[in-house]
Amino acid sequence: MLPTVSIILPVHNAVEWLPESLASVEKQTYEGPIELSVYDDASSDGSKNVLDNWWRNLENTHLTLVVSGHVGSAYGVGYAKNKAISQSSGEYFCFLDADDVMHEDRIKEQINVALIHPEAIVGCQFHRKPSESTLRYTQWANGLTSDQLYTQAYLSHGPTVIMPTWFCHRNVVNKVGGFDEGGKGTPEDLIFFYKHLELGGEIIRVEKDLLMYRYHPQATTFSISEKTIWELRVRFLEKQVLDKYQSFSIWNAGKQGRKFYRSLSTNNKRKVSMFCDVDVKKLTKNYYIYEESKEVPKPKVPIVHFTQVKLPVILCVKLNLSGNFEQNLKSLRLKEGRDYIHFN
């Protein structure tokens, strides 16, 4: 008998997009039992009416619906996901946002992988709507190799498999302990993703486009500050990588590289052996002096040409935007994850 899959659907004021999202649930080709578990996080726009009307007209006998929610103040996406999970009964979870749309074969494709890899978050490729939005991000996420799903987990884009594509066994969520319920402005997906990795969890991506990932100004992503994401990324990189290094270098003696240096713990700042760059103005300075430091004398870090960099090196250069960076990196014939880590 095929296992039950619970689609976890948090809802907050999604009346504009819910009909299309629910239609994609109804069209799933997976032949096993499907449960749609919805938690309405204080919607005030008629989202519940959409759910009620959809269910009354549904004739798909292998699909069941569990709906709950509350009125008043919204508690946030993490809270709504946890409530939808707690009321569900499926062995596997398929996560879906109310503004996104699944390909009809999504569950069928992802459960085939999850059955083999019960400790994994299984994602998939996606496309955006409108199609011209976040082109660089979409190309990056869809183009990552299986190794880069891990080695590029520190980049500013968020999880290397986007949250609305996640599919996993219930034990994966139980092991992490659910989602952070900090409310608006909390990157609950990134916090969960990092903890999953810390616990030795796998990441796998199905190499098929199985989700339409909608881009719009009301998306919860826009409520999360750059500072919050930055601090999470730095702390995770320190815990997973830098704390284990004896020394390391930073590629970029400019604004981003210096910001990264200043964000490090005192112990990890002392491990920075050098900055490297190609900019003549920066190279002629010879050193970066950390003026804000209370140490006496103030830390003084050498700046060298990238060809003289001492490994390992943390890359604080944005991909595909910075002149000849990719070509320069390739010329050194380094191995990602061993010789260098992408941070920006």
Secondary structure, 3 states (H helix, E strand, C coil): CCCCEEEEEEECCCCCCHHHHHHHHHCCCCCCCEEEEEEEECCCCCHHHHHHHHHHCCCCCCEEEEEEEECCCCCCHHHHHHHHHHCCCCCEEEECCCCCEECCCHHHHHHHHHHHCCCEEEEEEEEEECCCCCHHHHHHHHHCCCCHHHHCCCCCCCCCCCHHHCEEEHHHHHHHCCCCCCCCCCCHHHHHHHHHHHCCCEEEEEEEEEEEEECCCCCHHHHCCHHHHHHHHHHHHHHHCHHHCCCEEEECCCHHHHHHHHHCCHHHHCCEEEEEECCHHHHHHCEEECCCCCCCCCCEEEEEEHHHCCCCEEECCCCCCCCCHHHHHHHCCCCECCCEEECC
